[in-house]
Amino acid sequence: MHDIAALQKLLDPLFPGLMGVRLTELAPDRVVAEMEVRPDLCTAGGILHGGAYMAFADTLGAVGTLVNLTEGKRTTTTDSSTKFIAGARAGSTVTGTSVALHRGRTTMVWQTTVTNADGKLCAVVTQTQLVLEAAA
């Protein structure tokens, strides 16, 4: 599934859709998306919640893996490491850029950088996706 509109349609009724994740670029080794920093995704201080950063990045790594899966395969995240660098304020938009560090037969590793509206680095997330047989 390499069609950005089809993948967006898949995400829209799920948690990423509820968060407002919008795919903007899709390639086998790179996924880019945007997300509005809404008040309901923030801490009491009006800064994007750490869990929202993590869920945003996890979505992009999973989408990147989906693009690379062969017929009859599915994926799940096995681990994720996040480094928080700076905040993104409510009312702004963050951009996530996920690049493949490894695209293997049984695992894929993606690193996502999240930047704020000023282009400042906010978080770096590295995750491993396990490639599994599709459920029967």
N, C-alpha and C positions, 0 to 999 in steps of 0.2 A: 504494500500500500504506500505509494509514493506521492499521492495527490494531496496537496496541502488542504484543499477544501474538504476532502473526505476525512482526513484526520481531524480537522477542526470540528466537523460534524460528530465524529466519534467522541471528542472531548466535551463538547458543549453540555450534554445532560449529566456529566460526571463531575466529581469534585473540582478538577481543573476548570471546567466551565463555570461552576459556581464562584470560583475565585476570579474569573474573568481573564484567563489565559488566552491570548490571541497569537496563533502561529503566524509568523511573517516570512520565514525563510526555511526551506527544507531541502536537505541534501543528505546523501549517505554518511557523510562525515561531519555534518554541522546542522544544528537546529537553532533558530532564533525565534524569540517570542517576546511579546510585551504584556504587561499587566498593570492596570491602574491601581495605585495605592489608595484603596478605599478605607474609610474609617473603621469598617468592620473587620479589616485585615490588620489592624494596628494595635500597638500597645496603648496604655492609657495616655502616654505622652505624644501620641499622633505619629509614631514611627512604625514602619512595617514590622510586623511581628516576626521573630526568628523562624517560627514554624511555617509562616507564609513563604519566606525565602526558600526554605528547605523543600516545601511542597512544589513550589514553582520550578526549582531546579530538578527535582525528582521527575517531574512531568516531562521536562525537555530531554533528559537522558533516556527515559522510557520511550518517548516518541522516536528518538534517534535509533534506539534498538529495534523498534517495530519496523522502521524503514528498511533495516538490514536483515530481518528475519526471512527465512525460507518457508515455503509452504509447510503447514503442519506444526509450526513452532509457536511458542508464546514466551513471555518474559516476566520476570519479577526482580525487584531490587533486593540484593543480598546485603549490601552495606553502603553507608554514605557518611562522608566527613565534611563538615561545614566550618569554614573560617569566616567570621563576621568582621568586616572592616569598617563600614560606615553605615549610616542610616538613610532611609528614603522617607520623605514626609508625605503625609496624607494629602491627596489631591495631585500628586505627581505620578509619573509613569516610570516603571523600571523595565529594563531590557535584559533578557537572559540570552546568553550565547553559549551553547553547549557544543563542544567539539569531542570527537572520538579520540581517545588515547589508545584504545585497543578494540578491534572488532574481530573477535575469534569465533570459533564454532560453538563453544559452550559458555563463554562469558564475553561481555563487552564492558569497557570502562569509559566513562564520559566525565568530562570536567566542564562545569558550567560557571561562567562569571556573570554576576548580576551587577548592573550599573544603574545609577540613578539618573534623573533627567539631565543632570549636568555632566554626565559621562563619568562620574566618580565611581570607582570600584566599591561596591557594598558588601559582596560576599563571593566566596569561591567554594564550590561544592564539587567533590569528586565522589562518584558512585560506581558501583559494580552491578551490572545486570546479568542475571543468570538466564541462559537460553534453555528452555524446557520443551518437551513434547506437548502439543496441544491436548487439552482434556478431551477424553473420548465422549 
